[in-house]
């Protein structure tokens, strides 16, 4: 049967300890209460000015202070990868816990966080370039001829368009630096004109 190794902290005690830990780690760290309603959350956080942060919770049944590294929202750990974390005695002073964090957690956490943050920046850059290209292509169409989304799904990054008099329709799938153009049921004469345009561009 599991037994408690440490005395369970109240939320007030935990948040006050975490506030002190942030101070002990240095001026680059800031304590924050993640609750949205003004009450004390069951966990507390500290954030570094460079963007990374740590969460502090009480781990049942030992009631150890469980400290975890946080990651960007879309980050996914690979097979057998674990979120960096440590357990410490919650009765230690804030200064001792800060030293544990600096010695045991940050050397493991920061390389993983840096890699995840770079991947997040790449995703954001891709999405920004994709949105810009989609806007530019949509602006080329006459009003009411095209809309966001393809004929199969209403994706706000891609574009669908319809030719007048029901002479065909198409989808443009937009990435960050290229597009896939899918035309359907268009007149043969128009298809030939498109092929001539492509051939002429390739021959330049």
C-alpha positions as CSV (number, residue, x, y, z in Angstrom):
1,X,0.0,0.0,0.0
2,X,1.3,3.4,-1.0
3,X,2.4,5.8,1.8
4,X,3.0,9.5,1.8
5,X,6.7,10.4,1.8
6,X,6.2,14.1,2.3
7,X,3.6,16.3,3.9
8,X,1.0,17.5,1.3
9,X,1.2,21.1,0.5
10,X,-1.7,23.5,0.3
11,X,-2.1,25.4,-3.0
12,X,-1.1,28.6,-1.1
13,X,2.1,26.9,0.2
14,X,3.0,25.5,-3.3
15,X,2.5,28.8,-5.0
16,X,4.5,30.7,-2.5
17,X,7.3,28.2,-2.7
18,X,7.3,28.5,-6.5
19,X,7.3,32.3,-6.3
20,X,10.5,32.0,-4.2
21,X,12.0,29.5,-6.5
22,X,11.6,31.9,-9.4
23,X,13.3,34.6,-7.4
24,X,16.2,32.2,-6.4
25,X,16.7,31.2,-10.1
26,X,17.3,34.8,-11.1
27,X,15.6,37.9,-12.6
28,X,15.1,36.2,-15.9
29,X,12.4,34.0,-14.3
30,X,8.8,35.1,-13.5
31,X,6.2,33.3,-11.4
32,X,2.7,32.9,-12.8
33,X,-0.6,31.4,-11.7
34,X,-2.1,29.6,-14.7
35,X,-5.7,29.8,-13.4
36,X,-8.1,31.8,-15.6
37,X,-10.6,32.6,-12.8
38,X,-8.3,34.3,-10.3
39,X,-8.2,31.4,-7.9
40,X,-5.0,29.4,-7.3
41,X,-4.5,26.6,-9.8
42,X,-3.4,23.2,-8.4
43,X,-0.1,23.8,-10.2
44,X,2.1,26.8,-10.6
45,X,4.5,27.9,-13.3
46,X,7.6,29.9,-13.8
47,X,8.6,31.3,-17.2
48,X,12.0,32.4,-18.5
49,X,12.4,35.5,-20.6
50,X,13.7,33.4,-23.5
51,X,10.3,31.6,-23.8
52,X,10.6,28.3,-21.9
53,X,8.8,27.5,-18.7
54,X,8.4,25.0,-15.9
55,X,5.3,23.6,-14.2
56,X,5.2,22.5,-10.5
57,X,2.7,20.0,-9.2
58,X,2.3,17.8,-6.2
59,X,2.8,14.1,-7.2
60,X,0.5,11.6,-5.5
61,X,1.0,9.5,-3.4
62,X,4.4,10.7,-2.3
63,X,3.4,14.4,-2.5
64,X,6.9,15.2,-3.9
65,X,7.2,18.4,-5.8
66,X,7.0,17.4,-9.4
67,X,8.7,19.8,-11.8
68,X,8.2,19.5,-15.6
69,X,9.5,21.3,-18.6
70,X,6.8,22.9,-20.8
71,X,6.8,22.7,-24.6
72,X,5.0,24.5,-27.5
73,X,1.4,23.4,-27.9
74,X,1.9,21.4,-31.1
75,X,5.0,19.5,-29.9
76,X,4.7,15.8,-29.9
77,X,7.2,13.5,-28.2
78,X,8.5,10.6,-30.2
79,X,8.3,6.9,-29.3
80,X,9.9,6.3,-25.9
81,X,10.6,10.0,-25.5
82,X,9.7,11.4,-22.1
83,X,8.9,14.9,-21.0
84,X,11.9,16.1,-18.9
85,X,11.0,16.3,-15.2
86,X,12.4,15.8,-11.7
87,X,10.9,15.2,-8.2
88,X,12.2,17.1,-5.2
89,X,11.5,17.3,-1.5
90,X,8.9,20.2,-1.1
91,X,10.3,20.9,2.3
92,X,13.6,22.0,0.8
93,X,14.3,25.7,0.7
94,X,13.6,27.5,-2.6
95,X,17.4,28.1,-3.0
96,X,18.1,24.3,-2.8
97,X,15.3,23.5,-5.2
98,X,16.5,26.2,-7.6
99,X,19.9,24.5,-7.5
100,X,18.3,21.1,-8.2
101,X,16.5,22.6,-11.2
102,X,19.8,24.1,-12.6
103,X,21.7,20.9,-12.0
104,X,19.3,18.1,-12.8
105,X,16.5,19.5,-15.0
106,X,17.7,22.4,-17.2
107,X,20.6,20.5,-18.8
108,X,18.2,17.8,-20.0
109,X,15.2,20.0,-20.7
110,X,16.7,22.9,-22.6
111,X,18.2,21.0,-25.6
112,X,14.8,19.3,-26.1
113,X,12.9,22.6,-25.8
114,X,15.3,24.4,-28.2
115,X,14.6,21.7,-30.8
116,X,10.8,21.9,-30.2
117,X,10.9,25.7,-30.4
118,X,12.8,25.7,-33.7
119,X,10.2,23.3,-35.1
120,X,7.4,25.6,-33.9
121,X,9.1,28.6,-35.6
122,X,9.3,26.6,-38.8
123,X,5.6,25.7,-38.6
124,X,4.7,29.3,-38.0
125,X,6.9,30.5,-40.9
126,X,5.3,27.9,-43.2
127,X,1.8,28.9,-42.2
128,X,2.5,32.6,-42.6
129,X,4.0,32.1,-46.1
130,X,1.1,29.8,-47.0
131,X,-1.5,32.4,-45.9
132,X,0.3,35.2,-47.9
133,X,0.4,33.1,-51.1
134,X,-3.2,32.1,-50.7
135,X,-4.2,35.8,-50.3
136,X,-2.2,36.7,-53.4
137,X,-3.8,34.0,-55.6
138,X,-7.3,34.7,-54.4
139,X,-6.9,38.4,-55.3
140,X,-6.2,37.5,-58.9
141,X,-9.8,36.2,-59.4
142,X,-12.7,38.4,-60.3
143,X,-15.2,38.9,-57.5
144,X,-17.5,36.0,-56.7
145,X,-15.5,33.6,-58.9
146,X,-13.4,32.0,-56.2
147,X,-13.6,31.2,-52.5
148,X,-11.6,29.8,-49.6
149,X,-11.5,26.0,-49.4
150,X,-11.5,23.3,-52.0
151,X,-14.5,21.5,-53.5
152,X,-13.9,18.7,-50.9
153,X,-13.3,20.6,-47.7
154,X,-13.6,24.2,-46.5
155,X,-9.9,24.7,-45.7
156,X,-9.1,28.4,-45.4
157,X,-5.7,28.0,-47.0
158,X,-6.8,26.5,-50.3
159,X,-9.0,28.0,-53.0
160,X,-11.8,26.7,-55.2
161,X,-13.2,28.4,-58.3
162,X,-15.9,28.0,-60.9
163,X,-16.0,29.0,-64.5
164,X,-18.9,30.9,-65.9
165,X,-21.8,29.1,-67.6
166,X,-20.8,25.8,-65.8
167,X,-17.7,25.4,-68.0
168,X,-15.7,23.7,-65.3
169,X,-14.3,24.2,-61.9
170,X,-11.0,23.8,-60.1
171,X,-9.1,23.6,-56.8
172,X,-5.8,25.2,-55.9
173,X,-4.0,23.6,-53.0
174,X,-1.6,26.1,-51.6
175,X,1.6,25.3,-49.7
176,X,4.2,27.9,-48.6
177,X,6.0,28.2,-51.9
178,X,4.1,26.1,-54.5
179,X,0.6,25.1,-55.5
180,X,-1.3,22.2,-57.0
181,X,-3.8,23.2,-59.6
182,X,-6.6,20.7,-60.2
183,X,-9.0,21.5,-63.1
184,X,-12.2,19.5,-63.8
185,X,-14.6,19.5,-66.7
186,X,-13.0,22.5,-68.4
187,X,-13.4,23.0,-72.2
188,X,-10.8,21.3,-74.3
189,X,-9.8,24.6,-75.9
190,X,-9.1,26.0,-72.5
191,X,-7.0,23.0,-71.6
192,X,-5.0,23.5,-74.7
193,X,-4.4,27.1,-73.9
194,X,-3.1,26.1,-70.5
195,X,-0.8,23.5,-71.9
196,X,0.5,26.1,-74.4
197,X,1.2,28.5,-71.6
198,X,3.1,25.9,-69.6
199,X,5.1,24.9,-72.6
200,X,5.9,28.5,-73.5
201,X,7.1,29.2,-69.9
202,X,9.2,26.1,-69.9
203,X,10.7,27.1,-73.2
204,X,11.9,30.5,-72.0
